[in-house]
Amino acid sequence: MRVLIAPDKFKGSLSAEEAAAAMAQGVLGVYPDAEVTRLPVADGGEGTLEAALAAGAVEQTSRVRGPLGREITAVWALDGTTAVIETARSSGLMLVEPSVQTSLAASSYGSGQLITAALDAGAREIILGIGGSAMTDGGAGALQALGLEILAADGSPVPPGGAGLALAQAVDGTGMDPRLADVRIRIAADVTNPLTGADGAAHVFGGQKGADGSARLLLDEALAHWARLLKEATGVDVDVPGAGAAGGFPAAFLAFTDAVLEPGFDLIADLVGLVPALAGADLVLTGEGSMDDQSRFGKAPLEVARLAAGAGIPVVLIAGRITLEPRVLAEYGVEAAVSLLDLAQSPEDAMARADYYVARATRAALEGA
C-alpha cells in the first residue's frame, strides 16, 4: 500500500511536518509494509515556509527590521531560483505584543528586506505567504525597503505603519530596485477581503492586531487614502478582492509590480508537487488542528481531500477537533475522520500530547475504516 500523508499544521501543538511524522507512525502501526510519503502542505499563510523546506527548499536567514523596527533574524527558503518568504517571519504578529499603538505603527519593511535578499540570491520567482501579519500598512513598508519613497506634504518620509499613510501626499518609484521588473511575484492570498470598507483589512483583521474601534477606523481611512494615492501614481485600482489580506500587504505590489494574487492552497500545492504525489497513492491522510466551517473556504485539508477524491483515492482525516458534520466531510471524499478530542482526556491533554494522539487517532481511523 502506498500512503500519501499531507497535513497542515496543528496550530499551537504540531508543525505540519511533526503531524505528518505522527500520522506515519500510526499508519505503520496498522500497515507495517506500507510505502509512506510525507508531504506537509499549507494554505498560503503560516506554514508555507515549512512546506517548502519539507519539499526540498534550502533554509536561508537574513537580518531585517521587525514590525516595530527592532533588528531580527528571519528565515526564508530558496529552491533553485524560487524564493519562498513568509511575511510573518519578518513582520508577524508573533513578533509583537499586540496593542493599539503596535497596530498603528507596525510595518512590513522587513518583508521588503527579505525580498531584496531573495533578489541578491538570484531569485527569479518569489512566493509570498502572507498570513499572521502584525501590520496594516498596505504593503507600503515593504516597498519602501525596495526603494519606494512615500512623502508627506513637507517632502519628508512618512512614519512607518498604517497610521503614517494618512500623511502621505506623494510617491516616487524612480529609486525602486530595477530587478523587480524581471522577477515573478506570486502572493498567496487565502482570503478575498478587499483593501478597505467594512470587509476590509482594518475592520476585519485589525482587532486581532490590537486595534480598537477608533484605530480600525483610522487605519481604514489611511488605507483608502493610500489606495487613492496609488491609483493616481500608477493608474491601478488596488482595492480588489484579496488585497485586504495581511493588512493590505498586496496593495502596493499590485500597483508597482506585476505581482499576482493566487489562491493560497493552489499555489502551495503546485510548489510542493501535490498532484504528482497523488498519482501514485492508494490512500491519503490529511488534517489540521481544527476542522470547522471555515475549513470549507480554501483550507488545506479539505482541498487535499477534494483532489484525492477526484482521483478516486480514499481519504482519512485526523484533526484536533472536528465540528463539520460527517455528510460535509463525505462531500469532499473523506471516508474516515477521527478527532483527538475523541481520545484525549481533555483539550489540554490533546494539545500537550498531540503527537501521541495523532498517531493513535490515525490507527483508530484505519482500523475502523
Disulfide bonds with the S-S distance in Angstrom:
none
